[in-house]
Amino acid sequence: MPWERPASVPYPNVWWTFEAPDPDCENGALATYRVEDLTEDRFDDVMKLYTEHFLDDEPLLGHSGIRQDAETYEESRKIWKRAFSRRLTVVCYKEGSKELVGANLLGMSLADEKKDSSNLITTEKSKKIVAIHNYMSEVVNLYERYGVDMYLTAYGLSVNTRFRGLGIATEILKARVPICRAFGVKLTSTNFTAIGSQKAAAKAGFKTDLEMPYNEFVKVNPIYTLDGIKGKSLKMMSLVIDEQS
């Protein structure tokens, strides 16, 4: 059975608060930000963030030309909306503002869950991207490596361009610690595809399980050619969640 959020965990919930520079202040003043559960009334705003920015920023999606392919574009939207409905995705706001600062599409991966994405992922471009991510998972085998039967994963981290360079991505990733603790999960792991997100993950405490240069994927399978992609490598990075003291 697919994972469902237990009723014992409040929804919506604020998971993390932090201070970071306020782009609306010229004197470098700090603002308070919060990372909280995405609610249905903001689905459209997060979808806009991902279709207007993430599609081009994320190396694999940008290289594949998803924006220019109407069928795969709509398929991506359906996948994201499905992730929204799982009540795990988090968003970031600046206190006193409703403007969307950033978001992280989260999901729970279970060792005993039989996944059948044949109805959801049908286009060749989507299948190629999923296959590349699956290759990383198969090589590392997180369940065996860390001795867990489930872990918190993600399908995309995006920060509003107006708020970039302020350390926001790192703070959004730090919110995974209280999230995992609330759900009794001991590991969070993600394939980070861009240099910016890889650096943010390292600052948040994530360690690299596997780094695969993009120009090496073609050796795994000739259809995985990624010539001209923006980025150096794909990194599977994990963070072990310690017991709360």
C-alpha positions in Angstrom: 0.0 0.0 0.0 1.3 3.5 -0.8 2.2 5.6 2.2 -0.4 7.8 3.8 0.1 10.6 6.3 -1.0 9.5 9.7 -3.8 11.4 11.4 -1.6 11.7 14.5 0.6 14.3 12.8 -1.0 17.7 12.6 -1.8 19.1 9.2 -1.0 21.7 8.1 2.1 22.1 10.3 5.0 24.6 10.5 8.1 22.5 10.5 11.0 25.0 10.6 11.6 28.7 11.1 14.8 30.6 10.4 16.2 34.0 9.8 17.8 35.1 6.4 18.4 38.3 4.6 15.3 40.2 3.4 15.6 41.0 -0.4 13.1 43.9 0.2 15.6 45.7 2.5 18.7 47.4 1.2 20.5 47.4 4.6 20.8 43.7 4.8 18.2 43.3 7.5 17.1 39.8 8.4 13.6 38.5 8.0 11.9 35.5 9.6 10.9 32.7 7.3 8.9 29.5 7.9 8.8 26.2 6.2 5.3 24.5 6.4 3.0 22.0 4.7 1.6 22.9 1.4 -2.1 23.3 1.5 -4.6 23.0 -1.4 -5.2 26.7 -1.7 -1.6 27.2 -2.8 -1.4 24.3 -5.3 -1.6 26.7 -8.2 1.2 28.9 -6.8 3.6 26.0 -6.4 2.7 24.7 -9.8 3.5 28.1 -11.3 6.9 28.1 -9.5 7.7 24.8 -11.0 6.5 25.4 -14.5 8.0 28.9 -14.8 11.3 28.2 -13.1 12.1 24.6 -12.1 11.4 23.2 -15.6 14.4 25.2 -17.0 16.6 25.3 -13.9 16.6 21.5 -13.2 19.4 20.1 -15.4 17.7 16.9 -16.6 14.3 18.5 -17.3 16.0 21.5 -19.0 18.2 19.3 -21.1 15.2 17.1 -22.2 13.3 20.2 -23.4 10.2 19.4 -21.4 8.8 22.9 -21.8 8.9 22.5 -25.6 7.1 19.1 -25.5 3.4 19.6 -24.8 2.7 16.0 -23.9 5.7 15.6 -21.5 5.0 19.1 -20.1 1.4 18.0 -19.1 2.7 14.7 -17.8 5.1 16.6 -15.5 2.3 18.7 -14.2 0.3 15.6 -13.3 3.2 14.0 -11.5 3.7 17.2 -9.4 0.1 17.5 -8.6 0.0 13.9 -7.5 2.9 14.7 -5.2 1.0 17.7 -3.8 -1.9 15.5 -2.8 0.3 13.3 -0.6 0.5 16.1 2.0 4.2 15.9 2.3 5.3 18.8 0.1 6.6 21.8 2.0 6.6 25.5 1.1 8.5 28.5 2.4 7.1 32.0 3.2 8.5 35.1 4.7 6.7 36.2 7.8 4.1 38.8 7.0 3.9 37.9 3.3 1.9 35.4 1.2 4.5 35.4 -1.5 5.9 31.9 -2.2 9.6 31.9 -1.4 10.3 28.2 -2.3 9.1 24.6 -2.2 10.3 21.1 -1.9 8.2 18.3 -3.4 8.5 15.4 -1.0 7.5 11.8 -1.0 8.0 8.6 1.1 9.8 5.7 -0.4 8.9 2.3 1.0 11.0 -0.9 0.5 7.9 -3.2 0.3 5.8 -0.9 -2.0 5.3 -2.2 -5.5 5.4 0.8 -7.7 3.7 0.8 -11.1 4.2 4.1 -12.8 3.2 2.8 -16.3 0.0 4.8 -16.3 1.6 8.0 -14.9 4.8 8.0 -16.9 4.3 7.3 -20.6 6.4 9.7 -22.6 9.9 8.7 -23.7 11.5 11.8 -22.2 9.9 11.2 -18.8 10.9 7.5 -19.0 14.5 8.4 -19.7 14.7 10.8 -16.7 13.1 8.2 -14.4 15.4 5.5 -15.6 18.5 7.7 -14.8 17.2 8.3 -11.3 16.3 4.6 -10.8 19.8 3.6 -11.9 21.3 5.7 -9.0 18.8 4.1 -6.6 19.7 0.6 -7.8 23.4 1.1 -7.5 23.2 2.5 -4.0 20.3 0.4 -2.5 19.6 2.8 0.3 17.4 0.3 2.2 20.3 -2.1 2.5 23.0 0.5 3.0 21.3 2.2 5.9 19.2 -0.7 7.2 15.9 1.1 6.8 12.6 0.0 5.3 11.5 3.6 4.3 13.0 7.0 3.7 11.9 10.5 2.9 12.7 11.4 -0.7 12.0 14.4 -3.0 11.1 15.2 -6.6 12.4 18.8 -6.8 13.6 21.7 -4.8 12.9 25.2 -6.1 13.5 28.7 -4.8 11.8 31.9 -6.2 14.5 33.7 -8.2 14.0 36.8 -6.1 15.1 34.9 -3.0 18.1 33.1 -4.3 21.5 33.5 -2.9 20.2 33.9 0.6 20.6 30.4 1.9 16.9 29.6 1.6 17.4 26.2 -0.1 19.6 25.0 2.8 17.0 26.0 5.3 14.2 24.3 3.4 16.3 21.1 3.4 16.9 21.4 7.1 13.2 21.1 7.7 13.4 17.5 6.7 14.8 16.6 10.1 11.7 17.5 12.1 9.5 16.1 9.4 11.3 12.7 9.5 11.2 12.7 13.3 7.4 13.3 13.3 6.9 10.4 10.9 9.4 8.0 12.6 11.7 8.0 9.6 15.4 7.6 10.1 16.7 8.6 6.6 16.1 11.2 3.9 17.8 10.9 0.6 17.5 12.6 -2.8 19.2 12.7 -6.2 20.5 16.2 -6.4 21.0 17.2 -10.0 22.2 20.8 -9.9 25.4 22.3 -8.4 23.3 24.8 -6.4 21.1 22.2 -4.7 24.1 19.9 -4.1 25.9 22.7 -2.2 22.8 23.5 -0.3 22.4 19.8 0.7 26.0 19.6 1.9 25.5 22.7 4.1 22.4 21.0 5.5 24.4 18.0 6.5 23.7 15.6 3.6 26.5 13.2 2.6 27.2 11.9 -0.9 26.4 8.2 -1.4 27.1 8.2 -5.1 28.3 10.8 -7.6 27.8 10.1 -11.3 29.3 12.5 -13.9 26.6 13.3 -16.5 28.9 12.3 -19.4 29.3 8.8 -17.8 25.6 7.8 -18.1 25.9 7.0 -21.8 28.3 4.2 -20.8 25.4 2.7 -18.7 23.0 3.0 -21.6 23.5 4.6 -25.0 20.1 6.4 -24.7 21.3 8.2 -21.6 23.4 10.6 -23.6 23.4 14.0 -21.8 25.6 16.1 -24.0 25.4 19.8 -23.3 23.5 19.4 -20.0 23.9 22.2 -17.5 25.8 20.7 -14.7 28.7 18.4 -13.9 27.2 15.4 -12.1 24.2 13.8 -10.4 24.7 13.1 -6.7 22.6 10.8 -4.5 22.9 12.4 -1.1 21.5 11.3 2.3 21.0 12.6 5.8 20.7 10.1 8.7 18.2 11.4 11.2 19.5 11.1 14.8 17.2 10.4 17.7 15.9 13.6 19.2 17.7 14.5 22.4 
